[in-house]
Amino acid sequence: MSTIWTSLIAVAGTLAGVVTTSLVQRAARRENLIETRRSDLVSAVSELVAALAAHRRAMWVLEHRRLTLGADERAHADALAASHETRAAITAPLVKVQILAPRLRDAAKAAETAAYALRNAPDLDTLAQLREQALDTSDRLVAAAGGALAPLDRVRA
């Protein structure tokens, strides 16, 4: 009779070990997925904010030259080419942010639109105001991203 009990205890111990190992591995996989998602979102938002900053600067240079230098075609052409490059650099990180965190879509699109709004400013004062608005919308995107990351941080804790 003791052999049967010994066997049952061994089987129960083995099953308990398997269940415990499975639960630990599942928790580790979940933690890795959360950390990967968090890291991907931080990278995407950072890339987008950097691309928006580069485009704001390029648009400032382009519009400032247009408003102050007038018909210097070479300077305008160079600034226009730079603004096209920076505008194109916004697309990939914008798409990443929208896919990784759909709730950030509105904030990301608002920051994109505000950066584009610098184009064809009627005067330097308006250009400065548009730049400030673009900076503010970019800051709001970062704040919204922080809010989107908070639930992931709570799950990790």
N, C-alpha and C positions, 0 to 999 in steps of 0.2 A: 504494500500500500504506500509506503514512503517513496518508492520509486515513481509512482504515478504523481504524487504531490510534488516531488522534485522536478519532474518533467513539466508539470503545469506551471510551476513557479518560474522555471526557465523560459517557457514559451511566453508567459505574461511579461516577464522582464524584457525579453526580446521585442515584443510588440510595443511595450512602453518606450523602449529605446528608439524604435523606428518612428513612432508618433512624435516623440520629442525632437528627434533629428529633423523630421519633416517640418515641424512647426518652426524650428530655429532657421532652417534654410529658407522657408517661405518668408519669414520676417526679414531676413538678410536680403533676399531678392527684392522685396518691397522697398526696403530702405535704399537699395542701389537704384531702383527705378525712380524714386522720389528725388534722390540726389542728382541723378542724370537729368531729369526734367528741370529741376531747379537751376542747375548749371547751364543747360541749354537756353533757358529763358533769360537768365542774367546775361549770357553772351549775346543773345539776339537783341535784347534791349540796348545793351552797351554799344553794339555795332550800329544799331539804328540811330541812337543819340549822337554817336560820333559822325555818322554820315550826314545827319541833319545839320550838325554844327559846321561841317565842311561846306555844305551847300549854302548855309546862311552866310558864311564868310565869302564864298565865291559870288553869291548874289549881291552882297554888300559892295564888293569890289567892282563888279560889273555896273551896278546902278550908280554907285558913287562916281565912277569914271564917266558914265553917260551924263550925269547931272552936272559935273564940274568941268570935265575936259571937253565935252561936246563932241566934235567930229574927229577925234584922234582914232582913225579907223583901225590901226594896228593894235593899239591898246584895247579897244573894244572887242576886236576879233579874238585876242588872246583871252580876255576875261570871259567872253561868251563860250569859248571852247572849254575853259575850266568849269564853267557853270554846267555845261552839258555833261561833263564827266562826273561831277559831284551829284548831279540829279540822277544819273543812271546808277550811281552807287547806293542810292536809297532803296531801290526796289527789292533786292534780295533780303536785307534784314527786315524790311517792312513785312514782307510775306512770311518770314520766319516768325515774327512776333504774332502776327494774326493767326498762324496755324497753331503755335504753341500755347497761346493764351487768347482765345477769341474775345474774352471780356476786355482786352486791351485794344481791340480794333478801333473803337471810336477815338480813344486818346492818341493812338498811333497815327490815324488818318488826320486828326486835327493838327498834330505836330507837322506832318508832311505838308498839309495845305498851307499852314502858316509860313513854313519855309519857302514855299513856292510863291506866296503872296508878295514877296519883296520885289518881284519883277514889275517893271514899268511904274515904279513909284513916281508921283508927280513932282516931288521936291525932297530935299534932304530931311526936313522935319518928319515928313510922312515915312520916309525910308527908315529913320531911326525908330519911329513908333512901331512900324511893322516888324522891325528886328526885335524889339522888346517883346512884342506879342508872340513872335516865334520862339523866343527864349522861354517865355512863360508856358507856352503849350508843351515845349520839350520838358520843362520841369514837372508839369502835371503828368506827363507820360511816365516819368521816372517815379513819381509818387504813386501812380496807379499800379505800376509794376511792383513796387514794394508791397502794396495791398494784395496783389495777386500772389506774391510769394509767401505771405503770412500763413495761409493755410498749410502750405508745404512745410514751413518751419514748425508749425504746431504738431504735424504728423511725425516729424523727425524727433521731436523732443520727448 
